[in-house]
Amino acid sequence: MRGLLKKMALSLVGLAGLAMLIAAVWTWDPLPANPDTETLAASAKTYHADIIRDEWGVPHIFGRRDADAAFGVGFTHAEDDFETIQEVVAATRGQLARYRGAAAAPTDYVVALMGVWDTIDARYARDVPEEVKAMAEAYAAGLNLYASRHPDQTWRGLAPFRAEDVVAGFILKTPLFYGFDSTLQALFAETRDVEIAGQPADTAWLLSPTLKQVSGSNAFAVAPARSGDGRTRLLINSHQPMTGPVAWWEAHMASEEGLDIQGGLFPGTPVILHGFNRDLGWANTVSKPDLVDVYRLDLNPENADQYRLDGVWQDFDRRDARLRIRLFGPFALPVTRQIKRSLHGPVIEAQHGTYAVRYAGMNEVRQLEQYYALNRATDWTSFDQAMTLNALPSINYIYADRSGRIALIHNGQYPDRRPGWNWQTDLPGDRSDLIWQSYLPYDAVPKLVDPEAGFIFNANNTPYSATDGPDNLRPQDHPQTMGLETHQTNRALRIMELTDGITPIDRQSLLDIKFDTGLAQASRGAAFLDRVLAEDWSDAPELSAALAQLQAWDRTYEKENRFTALPALTILRHITAEFTGDDGPPPEAAFREAVDWLTLHFGRLDPKWGDVNRLVRGSVDLPIGGGPDILRAIYPGDFGLSGRLEARAGDTWMALVDWAPDGTQTAEVVHQYGAATLDQDSPHYADQAPLFASRAWRKARFDRDDIAAHAQRSYTIGGAD
């Protein structure tokens, strides 16, 4: 018997070993080696760029051709943030989980679901103009040159970088700015409580925002007639995360072909996304009209691979997405997920039903083409002509130029939908007449040009509040099928409180508006605070001092204000719920939590707001005013160990551009941290943080001699370097 048991034990050990061997073979998936340095650097020989890093470390890139400038952007951005660029490329390729593990698998799945590389395969060669390909190729060559010089920093198997990676990045990212990812998350949730649209006669149209609001942006343009000094001003004030794949990096691009522009870029982009040249500038703010339609599909009970359309069972288009999820070392778990598409678009199979989605930007490949055209614009005519490409699915444009023209373009690829239906609910998926095939023409896009009041603003609010004068856009002038948002942020409401359509807005007045820290009377935060004050606190005498603190607050977030911390913490989760999904506790509980938090971490209810609200970057630790959905926008990440709020998003790279009546331009800019995104040893890792925290600016330079006079470092890349 003992012998038999021993043999059985040995057999089991052998089977276990065999299973482990099979598992090892199955998951053995080493990444390929990157090309050698000579191969990676080869394409750089066809480009030449002169780089001048100014006293702030910001790169000014000069080339004979536009492509040479894009080559320089790729190399210099890699110098400052190569890790994030690589992460963006891996995500765009649908391969992030191979490097980051299981947490990144949903990103790779979404890349497959959106058909990013199907679009590249179908349209890149045919529909991307050669001059646009040249920009993407040059940027990739700059990345490859950097990789050739820093093989130890280059992710194994990721190089060489390709032009297609650049164009694909736009396909993936641009729909996310209007909230397409929120729609997907809602569909994958365990439950879905959304009505399905009935026949037009049976439903009433509900004009209301359907998508979550992210942290947002501000933008302002002032015409000469309103500025008080005959000058035109543009204030660019995007709100983004302070680090990561959609954090602003600053550069100046110039070429002998006419390109001469500076502004903000995201990792992976070869052109300025918003900024200014000598003649004009534009600011972008997030807009969230209804650009996604969800269709409920009826499946064939005898064949789950078919759906009903116009009374006929149609086959899904099916293919497998093969994901590789990093385990450790050279081992990766292969996972196969089936991707289905109907004639509507990508299909989501959830616990509560099967859906198809159709969205603005689907199968679009011309985004870089439009951005490049905007970079080359020199006046309103050429700028507006670039916008007619209508390749960007959303985003507001606030424009100003040296001639004194100002404008708002509530840009979007607005689906040409069948009128009468409620497109903000789920739609029946069995009717082909509800599958829109095109977008409304650019002429239908809401635009406000040279308003009577000489002032334009946007703070992620409805386009029907864009100026403080009498000639705002009107809802009745745009079809309801466009789904234009009616949302008003605190920031927009506060701008309307601070302006009257008449009083001149000079430089200081404009800055006073931008850096205002007030809570608007009609805002979401003020309403929540009023609910706290309306509670019956008679049975909580221990909170009398705290209530007095709330009542004494002037509703501003100035860093020296000792009355701000308690109410700001009380309403924090409620006013950020629109982009976090966490509405926090009810008013009474939120107030008590804030009292307890301040007592625990500060030992008092009235610390200065700047003692709580901090800008932290390496060893730099500064007080800062402002807060969530405040014009001086500062959004916290997690609470610090000491109970402080540490800024993670909001105001980041900003620019104030000014044209005198004779066309002479001055410009001031500031970054929340500095040019060196990742290098903590660089003097430019946090050198702009004190300026940013104190609401100060630095001079923006265009003239090459002026830039050279303030050069910290000058060098040449490409050619025979």
TAVEN-V984810 format. One record per pair of residues at least 6 apart in sequence whose C-alpha atoms are under 7 Angstrom apart, sorted by sequence separation. I is the first residue (numbers start at 0). J is the second residue. D is the distance in Angstrom with one decimal. If there is no record, write none. Layout:
I&J&D / I&J&D
This chain:
52&58&4.5 / 62&68&5.1 / 89&95&4.8 / 223&229&4.2 / 239&245&6.8 / 240&246&5.4 / 252&258&6.8 / 253&259&4.1 / 264&270&6.9 / 274&280&5.6 / 275&281&6.4 / 299&305&5.5 / 306&312&5.4 / 307&313&6.0 / 325&331&4.4 / 326&332&6.6 / 339&345&6.3 / 340&346&5.2 / 347&353&5.8 / 348&354&6.5 / 376&382&5.0 / 399&405&4.4 / 465&471&6.3 / 519&525&6.9 / 576&582&4.7 / 597&603&6.2 / 598&604&6.3 / 614&620&5.8 / 615&621&6.4 / 625&631&4.7 / 626&632&5.3 / 627&633&5.5 / 638&644&5.0 / 639&645&6.4 / 658&664&4.5 / 675&681&6.5 / 678&684&6.3 / 690&696&6.3 / 700&706&6.2 / 51&58&5.7 / 52&59&6.2 / 61&68&5.8 / 96&103&4.6 / 146&153&5.9 / 223&230&4.7 / 239&246&5.9 / 252&259&5.6 / 253&260&6.5 / 264&271&5.3 / 274&281&5.8 / 298&305&5.8 / 299&306&5.8 / 305&312&5.8 / 306&313&5.3 / 324&331&5.2 / 325&332&6.4 / 339&346&5.4 / 347&354&5.2 / 398&405&5.4 / 399&406&6.6 / 464&471&6.3 / 518&525&6.6 / 556&563&6.0 / 597&604&5.7 / 613&620&6.6 / 614&621&5.1 / 625&632&5.7 / 626&633&4.4 / 627&634&5.0 / 638&645&6.5 / 657&664&5.6 / 658&665&6.5 / 50&58&6.3 / 51&59&5.1 / 60&68&5.8 / 95&103&5.8 / 96&104&5.0 / 223&231&5.1 / 252&260&5.5 / 263&271&5.7 / 264&272&5.5 / 273&281&6.0 / 274&282&6.6 / 298&306&4.5 / 305&313&5.2 / 306&314&6.6 / 323&331&5.8 / 324&332&5.0 / 346&354&5.6 / 347&355&6.2 / 398&406&5.0 / 457&465&6.0 / 463&471&5.8 / 555&563&7.0 / 613&621&5.5 / 614&622&6.3 / 625&633&5.7 / 626&634&6.0 / 657&665&5.2 / 675&683&5.3 / 676&684&6.2 / 50&59&5.8 / 51&60&6.6 / 222&231&4.9 / 251&260&5.7 / 252&261&6.1 / 262&271&5.8 / 263&272&5.9 / 273&282&5.7 / 297&306&5.5 / 298&307&6.4 / 305&314&4.5 / 323&332&5.6 / 324&333&6.5 / 346&355&4.3 / 373&382&5.8 / 397&406&5.8 / 398&407&6.3 / 456&465&5.3 / 463&472&4.9 / 572&581&6.7 / 573&582&4.8 / 613&622&4.7 / 614&623&6.3 / 635&644&5.5 / 636&645&6.0 / 656&665&6.1 / 657&666&6.0 / 674&683&5.6 / 675&684&4.7 / 50&60&4.8 / 221&231&5.7 / 222&232&6.8 / 251&261&4.1 / 261&271&6.7 / 263&273&5.8 / 273&283&6.5 / 296&306&6.3 / 297&307&5.6 / 304&314&6.0 / 305&315&5.8 / 323&333&4.7 / 345&355&5.5 / 346&356&6.6 / 397&407&4.7 / 455&465&5.5 / 456&466&6.2 / 462&472&6.9 / 463&473&5.9 / 552&562&5.2 / 572&582&5.7 / 573&583&5.7 / 594&604&6.7 / 612&622&6.1 / 613&623&5.5 / 635&645&5.2 / 636&646&6.2 / 656&666&4.4 / 673&683&5.1 / 674&684&6.5 / 49&60&5.9 / 50&61&6.5 / 60&71&6.0 / 96&107&6.9 / 221&232&5.1 / 250&261&5.6 / 251&262&6.7 / 262&273&5.8 / 263&274&6.3 / 304&315&5.8 / 322&333&5.9 / 323&334&6.2 / 344&355&5.8 / 345&356&5.7 / 396&407&5.7 / 397&408&6.6 / 455&466&4.8 / 551&562&6.9 / 552&563&6.4 / 572&583&5.2 / 612&623&5.9 / 635&646&4.4 / 636&647&5.2 / 655&666&5.7 / 656&667&6.5 / 673&684&5.2 / 48&60&6.5 / 49&61&5.1 / 95&107&6.4 / 220&232&5.6 / 221&233&6.6 / 250&262&6.0 / 262&274&4.0 / 321&333&6.9 / 322&334&5.0 / 343&355&6.1 / 344&356&5.4 / 373&385&5.8 / 396&408&5.0 / 454&466&5.7 / 610&622&6.0 / 612&624&7.0 / 634&646&5.6 / 635&647&5.2 / 654&666&7.0 / 655&667&5.2 / 672&684&6.4 / 673&685&5.1 / 48&61&5.6 / 49&62&6.4 / 93&106&7.0 / 94&107&6.1 / 220&233&4.5 / 249&262&5.6 / 250&263&6.7 / 261&274&5.7 / 262&275&6.4 / 299&312&7.0 / 321&334&5.8 / 322&335&6.1 / 343&356&6.4 / 344&357&5.2 / 372&385&5.4 / 395&408&5.7 / 396&409&6.5 / 454&467&7.0 / 609&622&4.3 / 633&646&6.0 / 634&647&5.9 / 635&648&6.7 / 654&667&5.6 / 655&668&6.3 / 672&685&4.5 / 673&686&5.7 / 48&62&4.8 / 93&107&4.1 / 219&233&5.8 / 220&234&6.4 / 249&263&4.7 / 261&275&5.7 / 321&335&4.6 / 341&355&6.8 / 343&357&5.8 / 395&409&4.7 / 396&410&6.9 / 548&562&6.0 / 609&623&5.3 / 634&648&5.0 / 654&668&4.3 / 672&686&6.5 / 673&687&5.2 / 47&62&6.3 / 219&234&5.1 / 248&263&5.5 / 249&264&6.3 / 260&275&5.7 / 261&276&6.4 / 320&335&5.7 / 321&336&6.5 / 394&409&6.9 / 395&410&5.3 / 452&467&6.5 / 609&624&6.1 / 633&648&6.2 / 634&649&5.5 / 653&668&5.5 / 654&669&6.7 / 672&687&5.2 / 90&106&6.7 / 143&159&6.1 / 218&234&5.8 / 247&263&5.4 / 248&264&5.3 / 260&276&4.3 / 319&335&6.3 / 320&336&5.1 / 369&385&6.0 / 394&410&5.7 / 417&433&6.6 / 452&468&4.7 / 633&649&4.7 / 653&669&5.5 / 671&687&6.3 / 672&688&4.7 / 58&75&7.0 / 90&107&6.5 / 93&110&5.6 / 143&160&6.2 / 218&235&5.3 / 247&264&5.6 / 248&265&6.2 / 259&276&5.9 / 319&336&5.7 / 320&337&5.9 / 369&386&7.0 / 393&410&5.4 / 394&411&6.8 / 451&468&6.3 / 549&566&5.9 / 632&649&4.9 / 633&650&6.2 / 652&669&5.7 / 653&670&6.5 / 670&687&6.1 / 671&688&5.4 / 93&111&7.0 / 142&160&6.7 / 218&236&5.6 / 247&265&5.5 / 319&337&4.4 / 320&338&6.4 / 393&411&4.1 / 494&512&6.8 / 632&650&5.4 / 652&670&4.2 / 669&687&6.9 / 48&67&5.6 / 91&110&6.9 / 217&236&5.0 / 246&265&6.1 / 318&337&5.8 / 319&338&5.8 / 369&388&6.4 / 392&411&4.8 / 393&412&6.5 / 416&435&5.6 / 451&470&6.7 / 631&650&6.9 / 651&670&5.8 / 652&671&6.1 / 47&67&5.6 / 48&68&6.3 / 216&236&6.0 / 217&237&5.9 / 245&265&5.4 / 317&337&6.8 / 318&338&5.4 / 391&411&6.6 / 392&412&4.7 / 415&435&6.1 / 450&470&6.4 / 569&589&5.2 / 651&671&4.9 / 671&691&5.5 / 46&67&5.4 / 139&160&5.3 / 216&237&4.3 / 244&265&6.6 / 317&338&5.8 / 318&339&6.7 / 369&390&6.6 / 391&412&6.8 / 414&435&6.6 / 569&590&5.0 / 670&691&6.7 / 139&161&5.4 / 216&238&4.5 / 244&266&5.9 / 317&339&4.7 / 378&400&7.0 / 415&437&5.7 / 669&691&6.4 / 48&71&5.6 / 139&162&5.8 / 215&238&5.4 / 316&339&5.6 / 317&340&6.6 / 389&412&6.4 / 414&437&6.1 / 415&438&4.8 / 461&484&5.3 / 46&70&7.0 / 214&238&6.5 / 315&339&6.0 / 316&340&5.1 / 366&390&5.3 / 414&438&4.3 / 415&439&5.1 / 461&485&4.7 / 569&593&5.4 / 136&161&6.6 / 315&340&5.7 / 316&341&6.4 / 365&390&5.6 / 366&391&5.7 / 413&438&5.2 / 414&439&6.1 / 447&472&6.9 / 460&485&7.0 / 461&486&5.4 / 493&518&6.9 / 568&593&5.6 / 136&162&4.5 / 315&341&5.3 / 412&438&5.8 / 413&439&5.6 / 460&486&5.3 / 461&487&6.3 / 493&519&4.9 / 135&162&4.6 / 363&390&6.8 / 460&487&4.7 / 492&519&5.9 / 669&696&5.4 / 460&488&5.9 / 467&495&6.7 / 565&593&6.0 / 668&696&5.5 / 669&697&6.1 / 459&488&6.8 / 489&518&6.7 / 565&594&6.7 / 667&696&5.8 / 668&697&5.5 / 132&162&6.8 / 135&165&6.0 / 458&488&6.9 / 489&519&5.8 / 615&645&6.3 / 667&697&5.4 / 668&698&6.4 / 360&391&6.9 / 460&491&6.3 / 467&498&6.6 / 612&643&6.2 / 613&644&6.0 / 614&645&5.9 / 667&698&4.6 / 668&699&6.1 / 178&210&6.3 / 360&392&5.2 / 458&490&5.9 / 467&499&6.2 / 468&500&4.9 / 611&643&4.7 / 612&644&4.9 / 613&645&5.0 / 614&646&5.4 / 666&698&6.3 / 667&699&5.2 / 178&211&6.9 / 359&392&5.3 / 411&444&7.0 / 458&491&5.3 / 467&500&4.7 / 489&522&5.1 / 611&644&5.8 / 612&645&6.3 / 613&646&6.1 / 666&699&5.4 / 410&444&6.2 / 457&491&6.9 / 409&444&6.5 / 409&445&5.3 / 518&554&5.5 / 408&445&6.2 / 409&446&6.2 / 517&554&5.8 / 518&555&6.2 / 408&446&4.6 / 517&555&4.3 / 407&446&5.5 / 408&447&6.7 / 516&555&5.0 / 517&556&6.5 / 565&604&6.4 / 407&447&5.1 / 516&556&4.9 / 406&447&5.5 / 407&448&6.4 / 516&557&6.3 / 564&605&6.6 / 600&641&6.3 / 406&448&4.2 / 528&570&6.7 / 564&606&6.8 / 600&642&5.6 / 405&448&6.1 / 406&449&5.9 / 527&570&6.6 / 562&605&5.8 / 405&449&5.3 / 561&605&4.9 / 564&608&5.3 / 404&449&6.1 / 561&606&5.4 / 563&608&5.8 / 237&283&6.6 / 524&570&6.1 / 561&607&4.4 / 235&282&4.9 / 237&284&6.3 / 560&607&5.4 / 561&608&6.1 / 119&167&6.7 / 407&455&7.0 / 452&500&5.4 / 559&607&5.2 / 560&608&5.7 / 406&455&7.0 / 452&501&6.9 / 558&607&6.3 / 559&608&6.0 / 524&574&5.7 / 558&608&4.7 / 559&609&6.2 / 523&574&6.5 / 557&608&6.8 / 558&609&4.1 / 115&167&6.3 / 389&441&6.5 / 575&627&6.8 / 359&412&5.7 / 409&462&6.6 / 387&441&5.7 / 115&170&6.3 / 531&586&5.2 / 115&171&6.5 / 530&586&6.4 / 531&587&6.0 / 296&353&5.7 / 295&353&6.2 / 296&354&5.5 / 422&480&6.9 / 295&354&4.7 / 296&355&7.0 / 527&586&6.7 / 545&604&7.0 / 294&354&5.4 / 295&355&6.7 / 110&171&6.9 / 293&354&6.6 / 294&355&5.1 / 293&355&5.9 / 294&356&6.2 / 418&480&6.2 / 293&356&4.7 / 218&282&6.0 / 292&356&5.6 / 293&357&6.7 / 416&480&6.1 / 558&622&6.7 / 69&134&5.9 / 73&138&4.6 / 77&142&6.3 / 291&356&6.9 / 292&357&5.3 / 558&623&5.7 / 72&138&6.6 / 73&139&6.5 / 218&284&6.9 / 291&357&5.8 / 292&358&6.3 / 558&624&4.3 / 66&133&6.2 / 70&137&4.5 / 74&141&4.3 / 217&284&6.4 / 291&358&4.3 / 557&624&4.8 / 66&134&4.9 / 69&137&5.7 / 70&138&4.4 / 73&141&4.5 / 74&142&5.3 / 77&145&6.6 / 216&284&5.0 / 290&358&5.8 / 291&359&6.6 / 413&481&5.9 / 556&624&5.8 / 557&625&6.4 / 69&138&5.1 / 73&142&5.2 / 215&284&6.7 / 216&285&6.6 / 290&359&5.5 / 556&625&5.0 / 616&685&6.2 / 623&692&5.4 / 67&137&6.8 / 70&140&6.2 / 71&141&6.2 / 74&144&6.9 / 215&285&6.0 / 556&626&6.6 / 66&137&5.6 / 70&141&4.7 / 74&145&5.8 / 621&692&7.0 / 91&164&6.9 / 88&164&6.4 / 91&167&6.5 / 91&168&5.5 / 210&287&6.6 / 91&171&6.8 / 209&289&6.7 / 343&434&6.0 / 43&140&5.7 / 42&140&5.9 / 43&141&6.8 / 272&370&6.7 / 279&377&6.5 / 278&377&5.7 / 279&378&6.5 / 278&378&6.6 / 43&144&6.3 / 270&371&6.5 / 165&267&6.1 / 40&143&6.2 / 165&268&6.6 / 271&374&6.6 / 39&143&5.3 / 40&144&4.7 / 39&144&6.2 / 40&147&5.8 / 286&393&6.3 / 39&147&5.5 / 177&285&6.9 / 286&394&5.1 / 176&285&6.6 / 177&286&6.2 / 285&394&4.9 / 286&395&6.0 / 516&625&5.3 / 177&287&4.8 / 284&394&5.8 / 285&395&6.2 / 36&147&4.3 / 283&394&6.3 / 284&395&5.1 / 518&629&6.9 / 179&291&6.9 / 283&395&5.4 / 284&396&6.9 / 517&629&6.7 / 283&396&5.0 / 516&629&5.7 / 260&374&6.8 / 282&396&5.8 / 283&397&6.4 / 516&630&6.1 / 281&396&6.3 / 282&397&5.1 / 515&630&5.6 / 516&631&5.7 / 281&397&5.4 / 282&398&6.6 / 514&630&5.9 / 515&631&5.9 / 258&375&5.8 / 281&398&4.5 / 513&630&5.7 / 514&631&4.7 / 280&398&6.0 / 281&399&6.5 / 513&631&6.4 / 280&399&5.7 / 39&159&6.6 / 279&399&5.8 / 280&400&6.3 / 309&429&5.7 / 279&400&4.0 / 308&429&4.1 / 309&430&5.4 / 33&155&5.9 / 278&400&5.7 / 279&401&6.2 / 307&429&5.4 / 308&430&5.7 / 309&431&6.5 / 32&155&5.8 / 33&156&5.3 / 278&401&5.4 / 290&413&6.6 / 308&431&6.5 / 31&155&6.7 / 32&156&5.5 / 33&157&6.9 / 30&155&6.2 / 31&156&4.8 / 33&158&5.5 / 30&156&5.3 / 292&422&6.8 / 295&425&6.5 / 138&269&5.7 / 294&425&5.6 / 295&426&6.1 / 293&425&5.2 / 294&426&4.6 / 295&427&5.4 / 296&428&4.7 / 293&426&6.1 / 294&427&5.6 / 295&428&4.9 / 296&429&6.6 / 135&269&6.6 / 289&423&7.0 / 294&428&4.7 / 134&269&6.8 / 490&628&6.0 / 489&628&5.9 / 490&629&5.6 / 489&629&6.7 / 490&630&5.2 / 87&244&6.4 / 83&243&6.4 / 191&351&6.7 / 83&244&6.1 / 189&350&6.4 / 190&351&6.1 / 187&349&5.7 / 186&349&6.9 / 233&399&6.0 / 231&401&6.9 / 231&403&5.5 / 286&459&5.9 / 285&459&5.9 / 284&459&6.3 / 220&397&6.9 / 220&398&6.9 / 218&397&6.5 / 220&399&6.3 / 87&267&6.8 / 223&403&6.0 / 222&403&5.6 / 84&266&5.0 / 222&404&6.6 / 83&266&6.7 / 84&267&5.7 / 222&405&6.3 / 68&252&5.7 / 68&253&6.4 / 174&359&6.9 / 220&405&6.2 / 68&254&6.4 / 174&360&6.1 / 65&254&5.4 / 64&254&5.4 / 59&250&6.1 / 60&251&6.0 / 61&252&6.3 / 62&253&6.5 / 63&254&5.1 / 64&255&6.0 / 65&256&6.3 / 57&249&6.6 / 58&250&5.4 / 59&251&4.6 / 60&252&5.0 / 61&253&4.9 / 62&254&4.7 / 63&255&4.8 / 64&256&5.7 / 57&250&6.1 / 58&251&6.4 / 59&252&6.2 / 60&253&6.1 / 61&254&5.6 / 62&255&6.7 / 63&256&6.8 / 65&258&6.4 / 170&363&6.6 / 289&482&4.8 / 170&364&6.4 / 288&482&5.5 / 289&483&6.6 / 288&483&4.7 / 73&269&6.7 / 288&484&5.1 / 72&269&6.3 / 169&366&6.3 / 287&484&6.5 / 69&269&5.3 / 69&270&6.9 / 166&367&6.6 / 111&320&6.3 / 209&423&7.0 / 177&393&6.4 / 204&421&5.6 / 174&392&6.5 / 173&392&6.8 / 202&421&6.9 / 104&324&6.9 / 199&419&5.0 / 199&420&4.9 / 198&420&6.8 / 101&324&5.7 / 100&324&5.2 / 101&325&7.0 / 196&420&7.0 / 100&325&4.5 / 196&421&5.9 / 97&323&5.3 / 99&325&6.6 / 100&326&6.6 / 112&338&6.2 / 96&323&6.3 / 97&324&4.8 / 98&325&6.0 / 225&452&6.9 / 96&324&4.8 / 97&325&4.6 / 196&424&5.7 / 225&453&5.2 / 96&325&6.1 / 195&424&5.7 / 196&425&5.9 / 224&453&6.2 / 225&454&6.9 / 194&424&5.9 / 195&425&4.5 / 196&426&5.2 / 193&424&6.5 / 194&425&6.2 / 195&426&5.5 / 196&427&6.9 / 222&453&4.8 / 113&345&6.6 / 193&425&6.6 / 195&427&6.8 / 221&453&5.8 / 222&454&6.3 / 112&345&6.1 / 221&454&4.7 / 97&331&6.8 / 220&454&5.8 / 221&455&6.6 / 220&455&5.2 / 219&455&5.7 / 220&456&6.5 / 131&368&5.8 / 219&456&4.5 / 127&365&6.4 / 218&456&5.5 / 219&457&6.8 / 218&457&5.4 / 217&457&5.7 / 218&458&6.6 / 123&364&6.9 / 217&458&4.5 / 122&364&6.8 / 216&458&5.6 / 215&458&7.0 / 216&459&6.3 / 118&362&5.4 / 215&459&5.9 / 401&658&5.5 / 401&662&5.3 / 208&484&5.2 / 227&503&5.1 / 207&484&6.4 / 208&485&6.3 / 226&503&5.3 / 227&504&6.5 / 228&505&6.9 / 207&485&6.0 / 208&486&6.3 / 225&503&5.1 / 226&504&4.8 / 227&505&5.7 / 225&504&6.1 / 226&505&4.7 / 30&329&6.9 / 29&329&4.3 / 28&329&5.6 / 29&330&6.5 / 27&329&6.1 / 28&330&5.3 / 27&330&4.7 / 28&331&5.7 / 26&330&5.1 / 27&331&6.4 / 26&331&5.1 / 26&332&5.3 / 26&333&6.8 / 213&577&6.9 / 214&578&6.7 / 212&577&5.3 / 213&578&4.7 / 211&577&5.3 / 212&578&5.2 / 211&578&5.6 / 277&664&6.8 / 247&652&6.2 / 241&647&5.5 / 240&647&5.9 / 241&648&5.1 / 240&648&4.0 / 239&648&5.4 / 240&649&6.5 / 238&648&6.7 / 239&649&5.4 / 241&651&6.3 / 238&649&4.2 / 239&650&7.0 / 238&650&4.9 / 239&651&6.5 / 237&650&6.5 / 238&651&6.1 / 236&650&6.5 / 237&651&6.8 / 236&653&5.0 / 235&653&5.4 / 236&654&7.0 / 235&654&5.1 / 234&654&5.8 / 235&655&6.4 / 234&655&4.6 / 233&655&5.9 / 234&656&6.4 / 233&656&5.1 / 232&656&5.6 / 233&657&6.6 / 232&657&4.6 / 231&657&5.7 / 232&658&6.6 / 248&674&6.8 / 230&657&6.7 / 231&658&5.2 / 230&658&5.6 / 231&659&6.7 / 230&659&4.7 / 229&659&6.9 / 230&660&5.8 / 229&660&5.9 / 214&649&6.6 / 79&674&6.9 / 79&675&5.0 / 80&676&5.6 / 79&676&5.5 / 80&677&5.9 / 79&677&6.5 / 57&674&5.7 / 56&674&5.8 / 56&683&6.2 / 55&683&6.4 / 53&706&6.3 / 54&709&5.7 / 56&711&7.0 / 51&707&6.8 / 53&709&5.6 / 54&710&5.8 / 53&710&4.3 / 54&711&5.2 / 52&710&5.7 / 53&711&5.2 / 51&710&6.2 / 52&711&5.6 / 52&712&5.2 / 51&712&6.0 / 52&713&6.2 / 51&713&4.5 / 50&713&5.6 / 51&714&6.7 / 50&714&5.3 / 49&714&6.0 / 50&715&5.9 / 49&715&4.5 / 48&715&5.8 / 49&716&6.6 / 48&716&5.5 / 47&716&5.9 / 48&717&6.5 / 47&717&4.5 / 46&717&5.1 / 47&718&5.4 / 45&717&6.9 / 46&718&5.7 / 44&717&5.1 / 45&718&6.0 / 43&717&4.9 / 44&718&4.1 / 43&718&6.5 / 44&719&6.5
